[in-house]
């Protein structure tokens, strides 16, 4: 339906990331039902969000600084902080979930020294999330026209869909040690999205 309506990709991504309420009546909230059993897992949500929307695999940085990219353990947990307040409860039917956010939730803790990790954008600055839904702040940053991470990731995925191979291959493994086959092309397509 969103494709038929020609919804811009940035709008579509913002709706998914900020989806609240019933997954039956508000389809974007289904993004938070991708882990169907148990509690919402901020670890999986942060990893999946980075990989889906930015093309970045952050998993290596969960235990140590990423050996093949710039992401540190601090980056990993600061990004995870955006999802610490996401909550989900069952509706009246077994497949129905209600997603909501606890804006008072503590940020993620650093696994070594237990310090709270303030919300920080991947490759960017600290985020002001005071009294706000952190996901909305993240979605706004992620989809702004200046964010090459989002735009080039989407361009790469679209290119791969039509040509069978991404300008960066694997399409969800954008990193310093996996450069694009044609950097100027990727930049220009990303700029035009």
C-alpha positions as CSV (number, residue, x, y, z in Angstrom):
1,X,0.0,0.0,0.0
2,X,2.8,2.4,0.9
3,X,4.6,1.6,-2.4
4,X,1.4,2.1,-4.4
5,X,0.8,5.5,-2.7
6,X,4.5,6.4,-3.5
7,X,5.3,7.1,0.1
8,X,8.8,8.5,0.3
9,X,11.3,6.1,1.9
10,X,12.2,8.5,4.7
11,X,8.6,8.8,5.7
12,X,8.1,5.1,5.5
13,X,11.2,4.4,7.7
14,X,10.1,7.1,10.3
15,X,6.6,5.5,10.5
16,X,8.1,2.0,11.1
17,X,10.6,3.2,13.8
18,X,8.0,5.2,15.7
19,X,5.1,2.8,15.4
20,X,2.9,2.6,18.5
21,X,-0.3,1.0,19.4
22,X,-2.0,-2.1,18.1
23,X,-0.3,-3.9,15.3
24,X,-3.8,-4.7,14.0
25,X,-4.9,-1.0,13.7
26,X,-1.5,0.7,13.2
27,X,0.5,-1.5,10.7
28,X,3.9,0.3,11.3
29,X,3.9,-1.0,14.9
30,X,4.4,-4.5,13.4
31,X,8.1,-3.5,13.2
32,X,8.2,-4.2,17.0
33,X,6.6,-7.7,16.6
34,X,9.5,-9.1,14.5
35,X,10.7,-10.8,17.7
36,X,7.4,-12.6,18.3
37,X,8.0,-14.3,21.7
38,X,8.8,-12.8,25.0
39,X,9.7,-9.3,25.9
40,X,11.0,-6.7,23.4
41,X,14.7,-7.1,23.1
42,X,16.6,-3.7,22.8
43,X,19.7,-5.6,21.7
44,X,18.0,-7.1,18.7
45,X,16.1,-4.0,17.9
46,X,19.2,-1.8,17.8
47,X,21.2,-4.4,15.8
48,X,18.3,-4.9,13.3
49,X,17.6,-1.2,13.0
50,X,21.2,-0.4,12.2
51,X,21.4,-3.2,9.7
52,X,18.0,-2.6,8.0
53,X,18.0,1.2,7.8
54,X,21.7,2.0,7.7
55,X,23.3,-1.2,6.3
56,X,25.6,-1.4,9.3
57,X,26.3,-4.6,11.2
58,X,27.0,-3.6,14.7
59,X,27.0,-7.0,16.3
60,X,30.8,-7.3,16.7
61,X,30.9,-4.1,18.8
62,X,28.7,-5.7,21.5
63,X,31.7,-7.3,23.2
64,X,34.7,-5.4,21.8
65,X,35.5,-2.6,19.3
66,X,34.6,-3.7,15.8
67,X,37.7,-5.3,14.2
68,X,36.8,-4.2,10.6
69,X,35.0,-1.0,11.1
70,X,34.9,2.2,13.2
71,X,32.2,1.2,15.7
72,X,33.2,0.9,19.3
73,X,31.6,-0.9,22.3
74,X,30.5,2.6,23.4
75,X,28.8,3.3,20.1
76,X,27.0,0.0,20.3
77,X,25.4,0.6,23.8
78,X,24.8,4.3,23.1
79,X,22.8,3.3,20.0
80,X,21.0,0.5,22.0
81,X,19.8,3.2,24.4
82,X,17.3,4.4,21.8
83,X,15.3,1.2,22.3
84,X,15.5,0.6,26.0
85,X,12.1,2.1,26.7
86,X,10.2,0.2,24.0
87,X,7.5,-1.9,25.6
88,X,4.9,-4.3,24.2
89,X,1.9,-6.0,25.7
90,X,-0.6,-8.5,24.4
91,X,-4.0,-7.4,23.1
92,X,-7.3,-9.3,23.3
93,X,-6.1,-11.8,20.6
94,X,-2.9,-13.8,20.8
95,X,-1.4,-12.2,17.6
96,X,-2.2,-8.6,18.7
97,X,0.5,-6.5,20.4
98,X,0.4,-3.0,21.7
99,X,3.7,-1.1,21.4
100,X,4.4,1.9,23.6
101,X,7.4,3.7,25.0
102,X,8.5,4.4,28.5
103,X,10.3,7.8,28.1
104,X,11.6,7.4,31.7
105,X,13.5,4.2,30.9
106,X,17.2,4.1,31.8
107,X,19.6,4.1,28.9
108,X,21.7,0.9,28.2
109,X,24.5,0.1,30.5
110,X,28.1,-0.4,29.5
111,X,28.9,-4.1,30.1
112,X,32.3,-3.5,31.7
113,X,31.7,-0.7,34.2
114,X,27.8,-0.6,34.3
115,X,27.8,3.2,33.4
116,X,24.7,4.4,31.7
117,X,25.3,5.1,28.0
118,X,23.7,8.3,26.8
119,X,21.8,8.2,23.5
120,X,24.2,8.7,20.6
121,X,23.7,8.5,16.9
122,X,25.9,6.0,15.0
123,X,28.8,8.1,13.7
124,X,27.2,11.2,15.0
125,X,26.7,13.3,18.1
126,X,24.8,12.8,21.3
127,X,21.0,13.0,21.1
128,X,18.7,15.2,23.2
129,X,15.9,12.8,24.2
130,X,14.8,14.4,27.4
131,X,11.0,13.9,27.8
132,X,10.8,12.6,24.2
133,X,10.3,9.2,22.6
134,X,14.0,8.4,21.7
135,X,12.8,6.5,18.6
136,X,11.4,9.7,17.2
137,X,14.6,11.5,17.8
138,X,16.5,8.7,16.1
139,X,14.1,8.5,13.2
140,X,14.4,12.2,12.6
141,X,18.2,12.1,12.6
142,X,18.3,8.9,10.5
143,X,16.1,10.2,7.7
144,X,17.3,13.8,7.4
145,X,18.6,14.6,3.9
146,X,22.2,15.1,5.2
147,X,22.4,11.6,6.6
148,X,24.4,9.7,3.9
149,X,24.2,6.4,5.9
150,X,20.5,6.1,5.4
151,X,20.3,7.5,1.9
152,X,23.2,5.4,0.5
153,X,22.0,2.3,2.2
154,X,18.6,2.7,0.6
155,X,20.2,3.5,-2.8
156,X,22.4,0.4,-2.5
157,X,19.4,-1.8,-1.7
158,X,17.3,-0.5,-4.6
159,X,20.3,-0.9,-7.0
160,X,20.7,-4.5,-5.8
161,X,17.0,-5.2,-6.3
162,X,17.1,-4.1,-9.9
163,X,20.6,-5.3,-10.9
164,X,21.0,-8.4,-8.8
165,X,24.0,-7.1,-6.9
166,X,24.6,-4.1,-4.7
167,X,27.2,-1.4,-5.3
168,X,28.2,-2.6,-1.9
169,X,27.8,-6.3,-1.5
170,X,26.4,-7.8,0.8
171,X,23.8,-5.0,0.9
172,X,23.6,-5.0,4.7
173,X,27.3,-4.9,5.3
174,X,28.4,-1.4,4.7
175,X,31.7,-0.8,6.4
176,X,35.1,0.8,5.9
177,X,36.7,-2.6,4.9
178,X,33.9,-3.3,2.4
179,X,33.9,-0.2,0.1
180,X,31.5,0.4,-2.7
181,X,32.5,-0.8,-6.2
182,X,31.7,2.7,-7.5
183,X,31.7,5.2,-4.6
184,X,30.7,8.3,-6.7
185,X,27.7,6.4,-8.2
186,X,26.5,5.4,-4.8
187,X,26.8,8.9,-3.5
188,X,25.0,10.4,-6.4
189,X,22.1,7.9,-6.3
190,X,21.9,8.4,-2.5
191,X,21.8,12.2,-3.0
192,X,18.8,11.8,-5.4
193,X,16.7,9.7,-3.1
